[in-house]
Amino acid sequence: MTSETSTEVVVEGRTPTPPGGAPAAAPSAGALLVVLVGTFITVLDFFIANVAVPAIKADLGAGAAQAQMFVVGYGVAFTAGLITGGRLGDLFGRRRMFTLGMVLFMLASAACSLAPTATVLVVARIAQGAAAALMVPQVLGIIGTVYTGAARDRAFNAYGLVIGLAGVFGQFIGGALITVDIAGLSWRTIFLINVPLCLVSLAFVGRTIPESRGEGGTRLDLVGALLVTASLGIIVFALLEGQESGWPLWVWEALAGAAVLLAVTVWHLRRRAAADRGPLIEPALFKGRVFSVGLTATVVYFLAMGSFFFVLALYLQLGRGLSPLESGSVFLALGAGYFGASVVSSRKAASVTARRVAVGPLTLAIGYAAVALTADRLDTMGHVLWLLPALLVAGLGMGLTTGPLTNLVLGAAAPEHAASASGLLNTAQEGGAAVGVAIAGAVFFPTLADAGGSAGAYPHAFAVTLVPLIALGLLASALVLAAPGRTARR
């Protein structure tokens, strides 16, 4: 995909984009900064709630099911609404939908911080996830519209960097806010901090981001939106709740029903595409080998990445007795590796190859293996600082993968299908991270129970759980290698 074949858009509020896709005026860094703030806070809120669950349970008297819904409700609403949110931006304006999503996210965050009961908090978290699903899909579309050539490559890598840093530093930021306990607000500050960040960003949206829309289609595929949202929502919810509930019969019935819905969805999308009626997801995207394989690799990679944060936090806090702030500080080693690798990746963004991208998940798998061996060897007596070198390697793998893999997938999409490609990529990332937690939990908790469930059992359960995550990293690397080709846009 080249800069000469960038996404076809209608741009308002600036000199129109001439044939060839290059904007008439050089874009400022302001647009990128604004949309990346939106990306950061939405991904951050997916991970930051994990460290606050004990404090929330104690303050609001929440039960186990409600405590899980603090995390699950946000993740399900976020994942299920991403594709529809992307299509709404394509039809009604990406800047407009980004702004609306940020306003709703700010209001939902304020509601979370003020929640008097656990039930109110769960509802507010679901609303927060739905608002994030409206805001986040616009980011890639805005980047593709505002930036071209080398600037676009760097912007996509910055997007990948922000996703990883939000996940890596979510534990540290949450732990720090709870420990500092500003004005006695405890866990409420992790949601309240979104309000000033959103207000500042909203003040600059109109000044930095031009309005843009996709060319294809003039109506929202409502049937497709309902089918896709219901299918994804059922799958993610069933997998997350199934692990917590011991995989009862209703979970398998729900997954079977979701499979039927997916089949109906595919039939509907193909039928609408054949009639040239603007389907929610363009089936022609999957005819490209690089896109299909790259998207699959994205799902596999995020299964391994998102779940690692979850089990590492459990191991550090419950198995090693670290406080939320101490646990979050250990995550800084991941962040250091991630940041360093992302900087290197951004410098070579214009010459990314599938072979080079495959090094990332391979490095991730090596890092996970080193973490597992070190944790098992340390047991509960050795100092957790011995984990830092292995965590640094794992962070390097994440930084070498997230941005370049994003570039690989979007670079393989035809310009006229860029909106669908962005929505699918966002869904693969967020859905993979959410389902990865369920996969890790299905291994971690039974292993922990078999070993007695005491603090001494956590190192072994943690090490065993990393085995499937190592396999996922290796699989992601193999998948990327199955889709050879350059992704440079120049």
N, C-alpha and C positions, 0 to 999 in steps of 0.2 A: 504494500500500500504506500503510495507516494504522497508528498505534499500537494502534488498537482491533482490528486483525486481525493481531496478531503471531503468531509460530509457536506452534502448539499443542504443549505439552510437558507432561511429568510432572515436577514439580520436587520434589526431596527435600532435606531438611535445612534448610528454611525455610518460612515461611507459604505455603501453596499460592497459586498464581496465580489470582485471581478471574476471572470472566467479563469479557472486555474486554481481557485480556492484561497489565494493569498489575500488577506485583508489589506485595504489601502493604507491604513495607519498602523504603525507599530504598536502592539499591545503593551500595556503596563503590567507590572507585577501585581498590581492591586487586585485584579480579578482573581488571579490564582490564590492569593493570600485569603481573600474572602471565602472562596468556595472550599479551600482546605480547612479553614476554621470550622465550617459546617461539617465536613467529613470527620474531622478530629473528634468533635464533641459527640457525634452520633455513634462512632465506633467505640469511643471511650466509655459511653454509658452502657454499652453491651457488656464490658468487662468490669467496670468499676463497682457494679452492684455486688459482685461476688464477695469482695472484702467487707462489705457493709452488712451482709445478711445477719451475722450474729447480733450486731447492735440493733438492727431493725426489729428482729424477733423479740429481743429483750424489751425494747421501748414500746412496741405496739402489741405485744402479746400474740404474735402471729404463730400459727401452727406450721407444721412441716410442709403441707401442701401450699399454703399461702406463701411461705418463704421461697419455695421453688418458683412460684408464679411471678415473683419480683423479677426474676431473670428470664424465665421462659416466656412470659407474656410479652415482654419487649421484643425478644428474639423472633417469636412467631409472627407478630404484627409487622415487624421490620422486613423479615424475609418474604412473607407472603405478598406484601404490597409493592415490592421494588419494581417489578416489570410493569405493572399498571401505572405506578408513579412516573416511570420513564416515558411511557406513552402519553401521559397527560402533559408532560413538558413538551413533547414533540408536537402536540396539537395546539396547546394554548399558550406556549411560551415558556422557555426554560427558566429565564430570570423570574418570571411571574410565579412559577410553581416553586422555585427555590426559595423565594421570599415568603410565600405562603407557608411552605413547610417549616421554615425557620421560625416564623411567628408562632405557629402551632406548637412546635417543639419547645419554644421558650415558655409558652403558657402551660404546657403539660409538665415541664420541669418544675415550674413554680408550684403547680398542684401537687407534684410528688413531694416537694420540700415542706409543704404545709399539711400533708395528709394526716388526718386525726386517727384513722384506723387502717388496719392492714388491707381491708377490702378497697377503701378509697385509693390506697397506694397501688394496688394491683391494677385497678381501672386506669389510673393516671399513667402507669407504666405502659399499658397497652396503647393508650393514646399517644404516648411519647414515641413508641415504635412505629405507629402509623404515620406520624408526622415525619419521622426520619426517612420512611419509605417514600415520602413525597419529595423530600429535599435531596437526598443523596444521589438518586439516578440522574439528576440534572448536572452533576459535577462533571462527569466525563463528556457530556454533550457540550457544556460551556467551554471546557478546555479545548475540545476539538474545533469549536467555532472561533474562539479568540486567538488561539495560537496555531502556528504552522511550522513545518520544518523542524530544525533543531530545538526551537523553543517549545514545540509541542512534545517532542521526545523528553525533554527535561521536565516538563510539566507532568507528564504521565508518571515519570519516576518519582517526582515529588509526591504525587498522589499515593503511590505505593509506599513511600517512606512514611507518610502521615498515618496510613492505616496500621502499619506495623508498630510505630511509636505509640499510637493510641492504645493498642493492645498490650504492648510491653509495659508502658508506664501507667496503665490504668490501675494496677495493683498499688504502685508506689503513691500515685496521686491520691487515691482513695484512702490508703492507710495514713498518709500525712494529714489529710483533712480531718479524719476522724480523731487522730491523736492530738492535733492542735486544738480541736473542739472549739472553734470560733463561736463566741457568744453563747456557749453551751448548747449549740445546735447539733452537735454530734454528727450522725449520718446524714442529716438533712442538707449539710453544706455540699455534699457530692452532687446534688441536684440543683441547689440554689446557685452554684457557680456558673451554670449555663446561662442564667438570665443576663448578667452584664456582658458576657461574651457574645450572645445573640444580639443585644442592643447595639453594641459597637459595630458588629458586622453588618447589621441592617442599615446602619447610617451610611455605609459605603457601597451597598449593592447597586443602587441606581447610578452612582458616579463611575463605577469601574466595570460593570458587566453589561454588555449590549444585549438586547433582547434577541432571541433566535428561536426558530421553529424548524421542524423537519418538513421536507417537501411532500412526503408520501401520505396520502389519506387525509380526510377532513373530519372523520368521525371516530369516536372511541369505540372499539370493539367490546361492547358491554358484556356480551356472552363470553367472549374469550377472557375478559378480565375476571369475571366471576369464576369461571372454570379454573384458571391458573391460580387465583388467590385461594380458592377452596382447596385445590389439590396440594399446593405447597404448605398451606396452613395445617392441613390434616397430617401430612407426612412429618413435618417438623414437630408438631405437638405430640403426635403419637410416639415418636422416637424418644423425645425428651421425657415424657411422662411414663412411657413403658419401662425405661430403665429405673425410674424411681419407684414404680408400683410393682416391680417384679414380673413384668411382661404378662399381664392378664389377657384373657381371650379378647376383650374389647379392643385392645391395641392392634392385634392381628386383623380383626374385622375392619378396623379403621384403615389400616394400611392396604387391605384388599380393596376397600371402597375407593381409596385414593388412586390405586392402580387403574381401576375402571374409569375414574374421572380423568386421569391422564390420557387414557386411550381415546376418550370422547373429545378431550381437548385437542389432541393431534388431528383427529378427523375434522373437527371444526376449523382449525387453523388452515389445514390444507384446502378445505372447501372454500374458505373465504379468500385465500390467496389465489386459487384457480379462477375465482370470479373477479379478481383485482379489486377487492373491497377493503384493503388495508388491515390485515390481521394483526392482532396484538403482538405476536411473535412471527417473524418472517421465516417460514420453513426452508427457504432457499439458503439461509445461513449455514445449515448443517450439511450442505453439499460440499462445502470446502473442508478438506481434510485437516488443514492446519487449525482452522477455527474449532472444529468439532473436537479434535484431540486436545487442543490447548484448553478448551473450556472444561473438558473432563479432567485434565491435569490440574486445573485451578480448583475444582471441587476436592480432589484427592489431597492437594497440598493444604487447603484450608481445613480439611478434616484433621490433619496432623498438627497444624499450627494452633488453631483455636483451642483444641482439647488439651494441648500441652500446658497452656496458661492455667487451665482449670485444675489439673492434677498437681502441678507444681505448687500452687497456692495451698492446696489441701495438705500436701506433704510438709511444707514449711511451717504452716500454722498449727496444724493438728498433730503432725508427726514429730516435728522438731521444737514445738512450743514457742515459735517466734510470734511477736506481736504483728499486727497489720503493717505497721511502718517498717519493722525489721524485715518482714517478708517481702514487702514492696522494694526495699533497698536491694535485695538479692536479684530482683528482676532487672536492676540497672546494668548488670553484666550482659544480659540479653540485648538491652537497649544500645549499649556501646558497640557490640558486634553488628547489630542491625544498622545503626547509623553509619558506621564506617563502610560497610559493604554497599549501602545505598548510595553513598557519595561516589564510590568507585563505579557503580552501575550507571549512575546518571551521566558520568563523563563518557561512557561508551554506549549511550542510549541509541545513537544513530546507526550503530553497526551490530546490533544484537542479532545473534543467531540462535537457533533452537539448541544447538550443542552447548553454547555458552550458558543459556538459561538452565539447562539440565544440571549444570554443576551446582546450582543453588540447592534444590531439594536433596541432592546427594550429600552435600555438606551438612544440611540439616539432619539427615539420618545419622551421619557420623557423630554429630554433636549430641543427638539423643542417646546414641549408644554409649558415648562417654559419660553422659549424665547418669544413665542407668547403672553402669558399672561402678561409678564413684559413689552414688547414693547407697547401693547395696553394700559396698565395702565399708562405708562410713558407719552404717547402721544408725544408732541413735547417739553414739559417743563422739565420733569425729566431728570436727568443726565444719559448718556448712560452707565456709569460705573455700574449701577444697573443690566445691562445685563450680566456682566462678570460671575457671578456664574452659570447662566443658560447655557452660552456658554461653560463653563468648563465642565458641565455635557454632553453637546452634543459632545464635543471633546473626552470625555471618551468613549462615545458610538462608535465614529468613530475608535478610537484606539483599542477597543475591537473587532471590526468587520473586518477591512480591511485585516490585515495579517492572522488571523485565518481562515477567509472565503476563502482566497486564498489557504491556506493549505488544507482546506476541499475539495475544488473542484479538485485540482491537485492530492491530495492523493487518490481520488476515480477513477482516470483514469488508465486504463491498461497501463503498460510500453510501449507497442508497439504503443500506441496512444497518447503518451505524447506531441508530436509536435502539433497535432490537438487540444489537450486540452489546451495547452498554448495559441495558436492563438485565440481560442474561448473565453478564459478567458480575454485576453487583449481586445478583441472586446467588450465583455460584460461590462467591466469597462469603457472604453473610450466612447463607444456608449451610455451607460446608462447615463453618465455624460452630454453628449451633448444633448440628447433627454430630459433629466431632465430640462435643461434650457428652452426648448420650453414649457414643461408642466407648469413650474412655471410662465413663461411669459404669458401664456394663462389665468392664474388666476389673476396674479398681475396687469397687465395693464388695463384690463377691470374694475377691482375693483377700481383701482386708478381713472380711467376716470369717473366712476359712482359717486365717492365722490368729484369730482370737479377738480382733478389733481393737487391741490396745495400741498405745503410742508406738510401742516397739514393732508393731506389724506394718507400720506405714512405709518404712524404707523399702521393704520387699514388695509390697503392693504397688508402690510407685514404680519400682524397677520393672515389674512384670507388665504394668500398663504401658510402659514405653515400647515394649516389643511390637505391638501392632502399629504404633505410631512410626517406628523405624521402618516397618514394612510399607506404610503409606508414603513415606518420603522417598523410598527407593522406587515405588510404583510411579509416583509423580515424575521422577527423573526419567524413567523408562518411557513414559507416555510422551514427554516433551521430545525425546529423541526420535519418537515415531512420527513426528511432524517436522521434518527438516525444512530449512529454508530461511532466508534473511527476512527480517522484519523492519529494516530501516525504511524511513519514510522519504529519504532523499535519494 
